[in-house]
């Protein structure tokens, strides 16, 4: 999560281009959750997406993130008039001293669980959650370009090959790729552990296996902006400062090269000539949702 805390990271682009969870995601979480809905804590809140979405379901929502830039983005994106229940705090997930013991009903984390220090996190969650309180962690891995199998394969080759492979923080990226399977709540403290997965089928929309939580129709140029919010891309940019993107007047960055290769591989993209980046594509994300209840 260190990349997101740096001044050179664009928190505004993160808010603009990251995917949005579907209603079915929130429905699954709320159907699993039992009892009081007084306080929800959103760990790694980022720009406050989940905190705002759950504001109508809880009396109070606290979004927490270690990045000052993310907290600033969350506050600027969250109107107090529209979301009086929501407030944001800069803090780490593993230490939340301003929350009282057994005060919290639901702890949720979207695309943040792979960053946590679990030997420290689980004791803190045990402290702040009431009996039978819920944890709900969701993560998503690499986008699948529906009906564009060659572009999807090019993306994977660049993401984990020579282009970006060495720039991912580990074991975090492996945890995401494994749909959070490596996160194991201690059985002594947690019960009714459930996992919900989705794996897209590149051959057609909404034909994958499992329960889908994330899909989006984007222009190719918007997808390029999304890929540039990856922590690995930001780390690459720090070591290749002279390789600015084409849109910034530079010779092209790793994302430009990646998508040029995709265009060569996908006939439908190649045939669009100069307007190919305006083409709309359907994207689905492999996801994993971990649910557990405090004993």
N, C-alpha and C positions, 0 to 999 in steps of 0.2 A: 504493500500500500504506500510505500515510500515515494513512488513516482507521482502519485496523486497529490502529495503534499508539497511538491516543488512549485516554485513560482512560475516556471516555464510551462507547466501543464495547463491546458485550456479547460477549466471547469465548465465554462459556458458551452463549449462544443460537446463535452461529456453529457450535459443536460439535454442538448439539442438532438443528438444523434444516437444515443443508446436506446435499445428497444424498451417497450412498455409492457408490463405484465397484463395478461388478459384477465377478464372477470372470473374465469374459471380458477385461476390461481388463488385469488382472494376467497372465492367460495370454498375451495378445498381447505384452506387454512381455517376459516371461520367455522366450517362444519366439524372439523376435528376439535377445535377449541371448546372446552366446557367451562361453565360457570361465569364468574364476574368478567365484565369488560370495562373495567375502570381505567387501567393503565397499560398501554402498549409501549414497548421500547424497541426502536428500530436501530439496530447496530450497523455501522458502516452505511449510514443513511444516504451518503452521496449528496445529490441535489434534492433529496427529500421526497422522491417519487412515492415510495411505499408509505411513508408517514402521512402524506396528504391523502392517499387512497384509503387509509384506515381511519381517518379522522372522524368519519360519520359512524364508525362502529365502536369507538371507545370514548370514554369521557375525557381522556387525556392521552396524548401521544408525544413521546420524547424521541427525537432523532439525534443520534450520537455518531460522531465521526472524528477521527484524529486529525483530519486535514482542515486547517483554517480556511483554505480556499473553498473546499466543499461546503463547509458550514455557511460561509458567506453566500455561496450560490444558492444553497437551500433557503436561506432567509430571504434572499431577494426574489425567489420564485414562489414564496408562500405568503400570501396576503393574510395579515392578522384578522382582517374583517371577514374573510372567507373561511379561514382555518383558525379560529380562536383556541381550539383544543391543542394545537401543535406548537411545540417549541424545540429549539435545536441547541445542542451543547457540544463543545469541542472536548472530546475525551476518548480514551482508548476503550475498547470493548472489555478488556480484562480488568479494568479498575474504574468503577462507577460509584465513588464514595457518596455522591449526593443522592443516591437512591437508597431508601431504607430497606431493612431486611423484610422479606416476604411482602413486598409492596407491589409487585408487578404481576400482571396476568398473562401477558404474551410478550415473548422476546422473538423478534423476527430479524432476518438478515437476507438481503437480496444481493447476490453477486459480491459478497463480502466474506463469506464463511471460510474461504480458502486462505484468507490472510490471518486468521486468528491463532493465538497461542493457546492451545486447548488445555494443557496442564494448568494454566492460570484461568482460562475462561470458564471451564465447567464449575469450579468452586464459586466463582462470582455469580454465575447464573443460578446456582443452587441457593446462594444467599439471598438474591433479590426476588426470586420467584416465589409466589405463594404455593402451598400444596396443591398439586394437580394443575399448576400453571403450565403453559405450553412454550416450547421452542419450535420455530419454523424457519429452516434455512433453505434457501433455494440458490442454485447456481446454474449457469449456462455456459456451454463451450463454444466451439467454432460455428459460425453461420453456415447453413447449407443453402445454396442457391437452387431453388426448386426448378426442375427441368433444365438445369444447366450443370450437368455432371462434370464436364471438363473444367469449368471455372471453379467449381468446388474443389476439385483435385489440385488445381494450381494453388489455390489459397492454402490448402494443407501443406503442400510442398514448401511454400515460402514461410509459413508460420512456424514450422518445426524443422526446416532444413537450414541451409547455410545463411539465409537472409535474416531470420528472426529467432531461430531456435535457441541461441545462446543468451538471448536478452530476456527470457522469461524468468521470473522469480520462482524458484522451486523450494519445497514441494507444492507450492500453491497451484501452479498451472496443472500439475498432475492430478491434484484433487478435483479441479474443475472438469478436466477431461474424463475423470472417473465418475462424474455426476454425484460427487460428495460421498461416495461409498466408503472412502477412507476415514470419514468422520464417524466415530463410534462413541455415543454417549455411554458413560459407565452404567452398567445394569444395576449397580447398587443404589443409584440415585434417580434413574430414569426408567420409565415404563411405557408400554403401548407404543413402541417405536415403529414408525411406518415410513415407507419410502415410495415416492411416486416418480416415475421416469417418463421421458419422451425421447424417441430417436426418430428424426425426420426420414422420410423416403424421398430421395432426390427426384424420383420419377413423377411425383405429382403432389399438389398441395393437400395438406391435412390427411395424408394417407400413411403417416408414420405409425410406429407402435407406441402405445401408452397414451398419456394425457398431455395434450399440448398446452403450454402456457405462454409461448412467445412466438409470434410471427409478425411480419411487417412487409408491406410493399414499399420499396424505396427506389429512387432513381440511382443509377450506378454512381453518379457523383456524390450522392448522399451516403451511399455505402462506403465509398472511399473515405469520407469524413468520419464515419463510424469506426472504420479500421484504425484511423489515426488516433482514436481515443484509447487504443490498447496500450497497456503499460509497456509491453515489449517494443512497440513502435516508438514510444516516447524515449525509451532507453536507447534505441538505435539512433534517433535524432540527436541525442546528446553527444554521441561519438562520431556523427557525420554532419556537423554543423554547416559545412559548405554544400551539402546536398539538399538544398531547399526544394520544396515541391514545385511542380510546374505552375500551379495556381498562384504561388508566391513569387514567380519570376525566376525560379531556379532551374537547374538542369534536370530536376526530377528526383524524387526520393524513393524509398523502398516500396511505398504504396503505388506510386506511378508505375514502377517497373512491374509490380505484381499484376496490376490491372491491364497493362499493355499485353502481358502474356496471356491473361484470361481472354482478352479480345481476340487474339490470334487463335486461341483454342476453340472459341465458341462462334460458329458460323453466324448465328443470329445477331451477335454483337458486332461482328466484323462488317456486316452488310449495312450497318447504320451510318457509315461514313463519319463525317465530322460531328454528328449529333449523337454519337453512341453513348456518351455519358448521360444523356437525357432519358435513355431507355429505362423503363421500370422493370424491376425484377422482384420476385416473391422470395422472401427469406424466412426460414424457420431455424430455430436454435434447439439443439439437444439440451435437455434440462433434467435436473434432479432436485427433488424436494424431500427434505428430511424433517419429519415431525416426531416430537417426543413430549412426554408428560413427566413432570417432576413427581416423584413418589411422595 
